[in-house]
Amino acid sequence: MEEKKPKVSKWDTMVHASFRKVVSFDLLFFGIGIVVGMGIGVYLIAGQ
């Protein structure tokens, strides 16, 4: 019983908190992707 309860509560909190975490991580990596993409674009343009 003690082993099942933490798994359920952990999964429950993961499910409830996953949406906010996914949105925040998505925006974070989206911003990083834009910066990296701009850097690669500038590098390719400057390289030519």
mmCIF file as Biopython writes it, N, C-alpha, C and O atoms, coordinates in Angstrom:
data_model
#
loop_
_atom_site.group_PDB
_atom_site.id
_atom_site.type_symbol
_atom_site.label_atom_id
_atom_site.label_alt_id
_atom_site.label_comp_id
_atom_site.label_asym_id
_atom_site.label_entity_id
_atom_site.label_seq_id
_atom_site.pdbx_PDB_ins_code
_atom_site.Cartn_x
_atom_site.Cartn_y
_atom_site.Cartn_z
_atom_site.occupancy
_atom_site.B_iso_or_equiv
_atom_site.auth_seq_id
_atom_site.auth_asym_id
_atom_site.pdbx_PDB_model_num
ATOM 1   N N  . MET A ? 1  ? 0.835  -1.211 0.000   1.0 0.0 1  A 1 
ATOM 2   C CA . MET A ? 1  ? 0.000  0.000  0.000   1.0 0.0 1  A 1 
ATOM 3   C C  . MET A ? 1  ? 0.870  1.262  0.000   1.0 0.0 1  A 1 
ATOM 4   O O  . MET A ? 1  ? 0.570  2.220  -0.712  1.0 0.0 1  A 1 
ATOM 5   N N  . GLU A ? 2  ? 1.931  1.265  0.785   1.0 0.0 2  A 1 
ATOM 6   C CA . GLU A ? 2  ? 2.767  2.468  0.877   1.0 0.0 2  A 1 
ATOM 7   C C  . GLU A ? 2  ? 3.496  2.753  -0.434  1.0 0.0 2  A 1 
ATOM 8   O O  . GLU A ? 2  ? 3.773  3.908  -0.756  1.0 0.0 2  A 1 
ATOM 9   N N  . GLU A ? 3  ? 3.805  1.692  -1.190  1.0 0.0 3  A 1 
ATOM 10  C CA . GLU A ? 3  ? 4.501  1.891  -2.462  1.0 0.0 3  A 1 
ATOM 11  C C  . GLU A ? 3  ? 3.572  2.476  -3.518  1.0 0.0 3  A 1 
ATOM 12  O O  . GLU A ? 3  ? 3.993  3.295  -4.335  1.0 0.0 3  A 1 
ATOM 13  N N  . LYS A ? 4  ? 2.299  2.053  -3.501  1.0 0.0 4  A 1 
ATOM 14  C CA . LYS A ? 4  ? 1.350  2.526  -4.509  1.0 0.0 4  A 1 
ATOM 15  C C  . LYS A ? 4  ? 0.963  3.992  -4.282  1.0 0.0 4  A 1 
ATOM 16  O O  . LYS A ? 4  ? 0.807  4.748  -5.241  1.0 0.0 4  A 1 
ATOM 17  N N  . LYS A ? 5  ? 0.810  4.387  -3.029  1.0 0.0 5  A 1 
ATOM 18  C CA . LYS A ? 5  ? 0.314  5.740  -2.750  1.0 0.0 5  A 1 
ATOM 19  C C  . LYS A ? 5  ? 1.246  6.832  -3.291  1.0 0.0 5  A 1 
ATOM 20  O O  . LYS A ? 5  ? 0.743  7.747  -3.942  1.0 0.0 5  A 1 
ATOM 21  N N  . PRO A ? 6  ? 2.572  6.803  -3.067  1.0 0.0 6  A 1 
ATOM 22  C CA . PRO A ? 6  ? 3.451  7.830  -3.634  1.0 0.0 6  A 1 
ATOM 23  C C  . PRO A ? 6  ? 3.414  7.858  -5.162  1.0 0.0 6  A 1 
ATOM 24  O O  . PRO A ? 6  ? 3.459  8.931  -5.765  1.0 0.0 6  A 1 
ATOM 25  N N  . LYS A ? 7  ? 3.329  6.664  -5.798  1.0 0.0 7  A 1 
ATOM 26  C CA . LYS A ? 7  ? 3.265  6.619  -7.260  1.0 0.0 7  A 1 
ATOM 27  C C  . LYS A ? 7  ? 2.018  7.338  -7.763  1.0 0.0 7  A 1 
ATOM 28  O O  . LYS A ? 7  ? 2.083  8.134  -8.700  1.0 0.0 7  A 1 
ATOM 29  N N  . VAL A ? 8  ? 0.879  7.048  -7.128  1.0 0.0 8  A 1 
ATOM 30  C CA . VAL A ? 8  ? -0.382 7.666  -7.547  1.0 0.0 8  A 1 
ATOM 31  C C  . VAL A ? 8  ? -0.324 9.172  -7.335  1.0 0.0 8  A 1 
ATOM 32  O O  . VAL A ? 8  ? -0.702 9.936  -8.223  1.0 0.0 8  A 1 
ATOM 33  N N  . SER A ? 9  ? 0.152  9.616  -6.150  1.0 0.0 9  A 1 
ATOM 34  C CA . SER A ? 9  ? 0.189  11.044 -5.857  1.0 0.0 9  A 1 
ATOM 35  C C  . SER A ? 9  ? 1.198  11.748 -6.773  1.0 0.0 9  A 1 
ATOM 36  O O  . SER A ? 9  ? 0.963  12.865 -7.233  1.0 0.0 9  A 1 
ATOM 37  N N  . LYS A ? 10 ? 2.323  11.072 -7.028  1.0 0.0 10 A 1 
ATOM 38  C CA . LYS A ? 10 ? 3.332  11.662 -7.909  1.0 0.0 10 A 1 
ATOM 39  C C  . LYS A ? 10 ? 2.773  11.797 -9.323  1.0 0.0 10 A 1 
ATOM 40  O O  . LYS A ? 10 ? 2.924  12.840 -9.959  1.0 0.0 10 A 1 
ATOM 41  N N  . TRP A ? 11 ? 2.132  10.746 -9.808  1.0 0.0 11 A 1 
ATOM 42  C CA . TRP A ? 11 ? 1.525  10.773 -11.144 1.0 0.0 11 A 1 
ATOM 43  C C  . TRP A ? 11 ? 0.432  11.839 -11.189 1.0 0.0 11 A 1 
ATOM 44  O O  . TRP A ? 11 ? 0.307  12.571 -12.171 1.0 0.0 11 A 1 
ATOM 45  N N  . ASP A ? 12 ? -0.360 11.919 -10.112 1.0 0.0 12 A 1 
ATOM 46  C CA . ASP A ? 12 ? -1.443 12.891 -10.046 1.0 0.0 12 A 1 
ATOM 47  C C  . ASP A ? 12 ? -0.873 14.313 -10.131 1.0 0.0 12 A 1 
ATOM 48  O O  . ASP A ? 12 ? -1.375 15.146 -10.886 1.0 0.0 12 A 1 
ATOM 49  N N  . THR A ? 13 ? 0.177  14.579 -9.353  1.0 0.0 13 A 1 
ATOM 50  C CA . THR A ? 13 ? 0.771  15.918 -9.384  1.0 0.0 13 A 1 
ATOM 51  C C  . THR A ? 13 ? 1.420  16.177 -10.732 1.0 0.0 13 A 1 
ATOM 52  O O  . THR A ? 13 ? 1.377  17.303 -11.227 1.0 0.0 13 A 1 
ATOM 53  N N  . MET A ? 14 ? 2.028  15.146 -11.343 1.0 0.0 14 A 1 
ATOM 54  C CA . MET A ? 14 ? 2.625  15.302 -12.667 1.0 0.0 14 A 1 
ATOM 55  C C  . MET A ? 14 ? 1.561  15.675 -13.688 1.0 0.0 14 A 1 
ATOM 56  O O  . MET A ? 14 ? 1.767  16.562 -14.516 1.0 0.0 14 A 1 
ATOM 57  N N  . VAL A ? 15 ? 0.423  14.995 -13.623 1.0 0.0 15 A 1 
ATOM 58  C CA . VAL A ? 15 ? -0.658 15.262 -14.580 1.0 0.0 15 A 1 
ATOM 59  C C  . VAL A ? 15 ? -1.195 16.678 -14.374 1.0 0.0 15 A 1 
ATOM 60  O O  . VAL A ? 15 ? -1.434 17.402 -15.340 1.0 0.0 15 A 1 
ATOM 61  N N  . HIS A ? 16 ? -1.383 17.066 -13.115 1.0 0.0 16 A 1 
ATOM 62  C CA . HIS A ? 16 ? -1.947 18.390 -12.839 1.0 0.0 16 A 1 
ATOM 63  C C  . HIS A ? 16 ? -0.959 19.510 -13.160 1.0 0.0 16 A 1 
ATOM 64  O O  . HIS A ? 16 ? -1.357 20.561 -13.660 1.0 0.0 16 A 1 
ATOM 65  N N  . ALA A ? 17 ? 0.329  19.293 -12.875 1.0 0.0 17 A 1 
ATOM 66  C CA . ALA A ? 17 ? 1.325  20.344 -13.065 1.0 0.0 17 A 1 
ATOM 67  C C  . ALA A ? 17 ? 1.954  20.285 -14.452 1.0 0.0 17 A 1 
ATOM 68  O O  . ALA A ? 17 ? 2.687  21.196 -14.838 1.0 0.0 17 A 1 
ATOM 69  N N  . SER A ? 18 ? 1.674  19.213 -15.210 1.0 0.0 18 A 1 
ATOM 70  C CA . SER A ? 18 ? 2.339  19.029 -16.498 1.0 0.0 18 A 1 
ATOM 71  C C  . SER A ? 18 ? 1.963  20.140 -17.476 1.0 0.0 18 A 1 
ATOM 72  O O  . SER A ? 18 ? 2.814  20.597 -18.239 1.0 0.0 18 A 1 
ATOM 73  N N  . PHE A ? 19 ? 0.701  20.582 -17.465 1.0 0.0 19 A 1 
ATOM 74  C CA . PHE A ? 19 ? 0.265  21.571 -18.457 1.0 0.0 19 A 1 
ATOM 75  C C  . PHE A ? 19 ? 1.046  22.873 -18.310 1.0 0.0 19 A 1 
ATOM 76  O O  . PHE A ? 19 ? 1.560  23.400 -19.296 1.0 0.0 19 A 1 
ATOM 77  N N  . ARG A ? 20 ? 1.139  23.395 -17.094 1.0 0.0 20 A 1 
ATOM 78  C CA . ARG A ? 20 ? 1.890  24.634 -16.877 1.0 0.0 20 A 1 
ATOM 79  C C  . ARG A ? 20 ? 3.361  24.434 -17.208 1.0 0.0 20 A 1 
ATOM 80  O O  . ARG A ? 20 ? 3.984  25.292 -17.832 1.0 0.0 20 A 1 
ATOM 81  N N  . LYS A ? 21 ? 3.919  23.295 -16.788 1.0 0.0 21 A 1 
ATOM 82  C CA . LYS A ? 21 ? 5.337  23.034 -17.060 1.0 0.0 21 A 1 
ATOM 83  C C  . LYS A ? 21 ? 5.579  22.928 -18.561 1.0 0.0 21 A 1 
ATOM 84  O O  . LYS A ? 21 ? 6.554  23.474 -19.077 1.0 0.0 21 A 1 
ATOM 85  N N  . VAL A ? 22 ? 4.697  22.229 -19.258 1.0 0.0 22 A 1 
ATOM 86  C CA . VAL A ? 22 ? 4.854  22.067 -20.709 1.0 0.0 22 A 1 
ATOM 87  C C  . VAL A ? 22 ? 4.767  23.424 -21.391 1.0 0.0 22 A 1 
ATOM 88  O O  . VAL A ? 22 ? 5.564  23.720 -22.282 1.0 0.0 22 A 1 
ATOM 89  N N  . VAL A ? 23 ? 3.805  24.254 -20.983 1.0 0.0 23 A 1 
ATOM 90  C CA . VAL A ? 23 ? 3.652  25.576 -21.596 1.0 0.0 23 A 1 
ATOM 91  C C  . VAL A ? 23 ? 4.893  26.421 -21.342 1.0 0.0 23 A 1 
ATOM 92  O O  . VAL A ? 23 ? 5.406  27.064 -22.257 1.0 0.0 23 A 1 
ATOM 93  N N  . SER A ? 24 ? 5.383  26.422 -20.083 1.0 0.0 24 A 1 
ATOM 94  C CA . SER A ? 24 ? 6.556  27.247 -19.759 1.0 0.0 24 A 1 
ATOM 95  C C  . SER A ? 24 ? 7.790  26.735 -20.490 1.0 0.0 24 A 1 
ATOM 96  O O  . SER A ? 24 ? 8.560  27.528 -21.032 1.0 0.0 24 A 1 
ATOM 97  N N  . PHE A ? 25 ? 7.990  25.415 -20.511 1.0 0.0 25 A 1 
ATOM 98  C CA . PHE A ? 25 ? 9.143  24.848 -21.222 1.0 0.0 25 A 1 
ATOM 99  C C  . PHE A ? 25 ? 9.012  25.100 -22.716 1.0 0.0 25 A 1 
ATOM 100 O O  . PHE A ? 25 ? 10.004 25.377 -23.390 1.0 0.0 25 A 1 
ATOM 101 N N  . ASP A ? 26 ? 7.784  25.004 -23.242 1.0 0.0 26 A 1 
ATOM 102 C CA . ASP A ? 26 ? 7.558  25.226 -24.664 1.0 0.0 26 A 1 
ATOM 103 C C  . ASP A ? 26 ? 7.945  26.656 -25.027 1.0 0.0 26 A 1 
ATOM 104 O O  . ASP A ? 26 ? 8.645  26.880 -26.015 1.0 0.0 26 A 1 
ATOM 105 N N  . LEU A ? 27 ? 7.493  27.621 -24.232 1.0 0.0 27 A 1 
ATOM 106 C CA . LEU A ? 27 ? 7.833  29.023 -24.506 1.0 0.0 27 A 1 
ATOM 107 C C  . LEU A ? 27 ? 9.331  29.242 -24.351 1.0 0.0 27 A 1 
ATOM 108 O O  . LEU A ? 27 ? 9.940  29.965 -25.139 1.0 0.0 27 A 1 
ATOM 109 N N  . LEU A ? 28 ? 9.928  28.619 -23.336 1.0 0.0 28 A 1 
ATOM 110 C CA . LEU A ? 28 ? 11.365 28.770 -23.095 1.0 0.0 28 A 1 
ATOM 111 C C  . LEU A ? 28 ? 12.160 28.257 -24.288 1.0 0.0 28 A 1 
ATOM 112 O O  . LEU A ? 28 ? 13.020 28.960 -24.819 1.0 0.0 28 A 1 
ATOM 113 N N  . PHE A ? 29 ? 11.867 27.017 -24.710 1.0 0.0 29 A 1 
ATOM 114 C CA . PHE A ? 29 ? 12.615 26.433 -25.819 1.0 0.0 29 A 1 
ATOM 115 C C  . PHE A ? 29 ? 12.260 27.093 -27.143 1.0 0.0 29 A 1 
ATOM 116 O O  . PHE A ? 29 ? 13.088 27.136 -28.053 1.0 0.0 29 A 1 
ATOM 117 N N  . PHE A ? 30 ? 11.026 27.615 -27.264 1.0 0.0 30 A 1 
ATOM 118 C CA . PHE A ? 30 ? 10.650 28.355 -28.460 1.0 0.0 30 A 1 
ATOM 119 C C  . PHE A ? 30 ? 11.507 29.606 -28.580 1.0 0.0 30 A 1 
ATOM 120 O O  . PHE A ? 30 ? 11.991 29.929 -29.665 1.0 0.0 30 A 1 
ATOM 121 N N  . GLY A ? 31 ? 11.698 30.318 -27.456 1.0 0.0 31 A 1 
ATOM 122 C CA . GLY A ? 31 ? 12.562 31.511 -27.440 1.0 0.0 31 A 1 
ATOM 123 C C  . GLY A ? 31 ? 14.001 31.152 -27.747 1.0 0.0 31 A 1 
ATOM 124 O O  . GLY A ? 31 ? 14.671 31.848 -28.510 1.0 0.0 31 A 1 
ATOM 125 N N  . ILE A ? 32 ? 14.486 30.052 -27.146 1.0 0.0 32 A 1 
ATOM 126 C CA . ILE A ? 32 ? 15.860 29.616 -27.412 1.0 0.0 32 A 1 
ATOM 127 C C  . ILE A ? 32 ? 15.995 29.241 -28.885 1.0 0.0 32 A 1 
ATOM 128 O O  . ILE A ? 32 ? 16.994 29.571 -29.523 1.0 0.0 32 A 1 
ATOM 129 N N  . GLY A ? 33 ? 14.990 28.552 -29.424 1.0 0.0 33 A 1 
ATOM 130 C CA . GLY A ? 33 ? 15.011 28.148 -30.832 1.0 0.0 33 A 1 
ATOM 131 C C  . GLY A ? 33 ? 15.064 29.342 -31.754 1.0 0.0 33 A 1 
ATOM 132 O O  . GLY A ? 33 ? 15.772 29.312 -32.761 1.0 0.0 33 A 1 
ATOM 133 N N  . ILE A ? 34 ? 14.320 30.410 -31.429 1.0 0.0 34 A 1 
ATOM 134 C CA . ILE A ? 34 ? 14.350 31.626 -32.257 1.0 0.0 34 A 1 
ATOM 135 C C  . ILE A ? 34 ? 15.746 32.228 -32.231 1.0 0.0 34 A 1 
ATOM 136 O O  . ILE A ? 34 ? 16.285 32.593 -33.276 1.0 0.0 34 A 1 
ATOM 137 N N  . VAL A ? 35 ? 16.337 32.334 -31.045 1.0 0.0 35 A 1 
ATOM 138 C CA . VAL A ? 35 ? 17.681 32.917 -30.921 1.0 0.0 35 A 1 
ATOM 139 C C  . VAL A ? 35 ? 18.699 32.078 -31.688 1.0 0.0 35 A 1 
ATOM 140 O O  . VAL A ? 35 ? 19.525 32.610 -32.430 1.0 0.0 35 A 1 
ATOM 141 N N  . VAL A ? 36 ? 18.629 30.749 -31.497 1.0 0.0 36 A 1 
ATOM 142 C CA . VAL A ? 36 ? 19.575 29.863 -32.188 1.0 0.0 36 A 1 
ATOM 143 C C  . VAL A ? 36 ? 19.342 29.924 -33.696 1.0 0.0 36 A 1 
ATOM 144 O O  . VAL A ? 36 ? 20.299 29.970 -34.469 1.0 0.0 36 A 1 
ATOM 145 N N  . GLY A ? 37 ? 18.092 29.923 -34.114 1.0 0.0 37 A 1 
ATOM 146 C CA . GLY A ? 37 ? 17.774 30.006 -35.544 1.0 0.0 37 A 1 
ATOM 147 C C  . GLY A ? 37 ? 18.285 31.301 -36.156 1.0 0.0 37 A 1 
ATOM 148 O O  . GLY A ? 37 ? 18.836 31.300 -37.257 1.0 0.0 37 A 1 
ATOM 149 N N  . MET A ? 38 ? 18.102 32.405 -35.442 1.0 0.0 38 A 1 
ATOM 150 C CA . MET A ? 38 ? 18.621 33.689 -35.931 1.0 0.0 38 A 1 
ATOM 151 C C  . MET A ? 38 ? 20.139 33.630 -36.032 1.0 0.0 38 A 1 
ATOM 152 O O  . MET A ? 38 ? 20.721 34.103 -37.008 1.0 0.0 38 A 1 
ATOM 153 N N  . GLY A ? 39 ? 20.780 33.049 -35.020 1.0 0.0 39 A 1 
ATOM 154 C CA . GLY A ? 39 ? 22.244 32.936 -35.029 1.0 0.0 39 A 1 
ATOM 155 C C  . GLY A ? 39 ? 22.727 32.097 -36.201 1.0 0.0 39 A 1 
ATOM 156 O O  . GLY A ? 39 ? 23.700 32.459 -36.861 1.0 0.0 39 A 1 
ATOM 157 N N  . ILE A ? 40 ? 22.057 30.982 -36.466 1.0 0.0 40 A 1 
ATOM 158 C CA . ILE A ? 40 ? 22.441 30.131 -37.600 1.0 0.0 40 A 1 
ATOM 159 C C  . ILE A ? 40 ? 22.192 30.868 -38.911 1.0 0.0 40 A 1 
ATOM 160 O O  . ILE A ? 40 ? 23.012 30.806 -39.827 1.0 0.0 40 A 1 
ATOM 161 N N  . GLY A ? 41 ? 21.070 31.560 -38.999 1.0 0.0 41 A 1 
ATOM 162 C CA . GLY A ? 41 ? 20.761 32.324 -40.213 1.0 0.0 41 A 1 
ATOM 163 C C  . GLY A ? 41 ? 21.806 33.393 -40.481 1.0 0.0 41 A 1 
ATOM 164 O O  . GLY A ? 41 ? 22.267 33.543 -41.612 1.0 0.0 41 A 1 
ATOM 165 N N  . VAL A ? 42 ? 22.178 34.125 -39.462 1.0 0.0 42 A 1 
ATOM 166 C CA . VAL A ? 42 ? 23.206 35.171 -39.617 1.0 0.0 42 A 1 
ATOM 167 C C  . VAL A ? 42 ? 24.541 34.544 -39.999 1.0 0.0 42 A 1 
ATOM 168 O O  . VAL A ? 42 ? 25.271 35.076 -40.835 1.0 0.0 42 A 1 
ATOM 169 N N  . TYR A ? 43 ? 24.855 33.392 -39.371 1.0 0.0 43 A 1 
ATOM 170 C CA . TYR A ? 43 ? 26.120 32.708 -39.674 1.0 0.0 43 A 1 
ATOM 171 C C  . TYR A ? 43 ? 26.140 32.254 -41.137 1.0 0.0 43 A 1 
ATOM 172 O O  . TYR A ? 43 ? 27.146 32.421 -41.825 1.0 0.0 43 A 1 
ATOM 173 N N  . LEU A ? 44 ? 25.033 31.683 -41.608 1.0 0.0 44 A 1 
ATOM 174 C CA . LEU A ? 44 ? 24.975 31.214 -43.000 1.0 0.0 44 A 1 
ATOM 175 C C  . LEU A ? 44 ? 25.055 32.401 -43.967 1.0 0.0 44 A 1 
ATOM 176 O O  . LEU A ? 44 ? 25.765 32.337 -44.971 1.0 0.0 44 A 1 
ATOM 177 N N  . ILE A ? 45 ? 24.334 33.476 -43.669 1.0 0.0 45 A 1 
ATOM 178 C CA . ILE A ? 45 ? 24.369 34.657 -44.537 1.0 0.0 45 A 1 
ATOM 179 C C  . ILE A ? 45 ? 25.756 35.288 -44.539 1.0 0.0 45 A 1 
ATOM 180 O O  . ILE A ? 45 ? 26.267 35.663 -45.594 1.0 0.0 45 A 1 
ATOM 181 N N  . ALA A ? 46 ? 26.367 35.407 -43.364 1.0 0.0 46 A 1 
ATOM 182 C CA . ALA A ? 46 ? 27.704 36.006 -43.265 1.0 0.0 46 A 1 
ATOM 183 C C  . ALA A ? 46 ? 28.748 35.083 -43.885 1.0 0.0 46 A 1 
ATOM 184 O O  . ALA A ? 46 ? 29.740 35.556 -44.440 1.0 0.0 46 A 1 
ATOM 185 N N  . GLY A ? 47 ? 28.533 33.762 -43.796 1.0 0.0 47 A 1 
ATOM 186 C CA . GLY A ? 47 ? 29.466 32.800 -44.366 1.0 0.0 47 A 1 
ATOM 187 C C  . GLY A ? 47 ? 29.505 32.901 -45.883 1.0 0.0 47 A 1 
ATOM 188 O O  . GLY A ? 47 ? 30.558 32.712 -46.492 1.0 0.0 47 A 1 
ATOM 189 N N  . GLN A ? 48 ? 28.370 33.197 -46.491 1.0 0.0 48 A 1 
ATOM 190 C CA . GLN A ? 48 ? 28.338 33.320 -47.947 1.0 0.0 48 A 1 
ATOM 191 C C  . GLN A ? 48 ? 28.801 34.718 -48.322 1.0 0.0 48 A 1 
ATOM 192 O O  . GLN A ? 48 ? 28.856 35.054 -49.505 1.0 0.0 48 A 1 
#
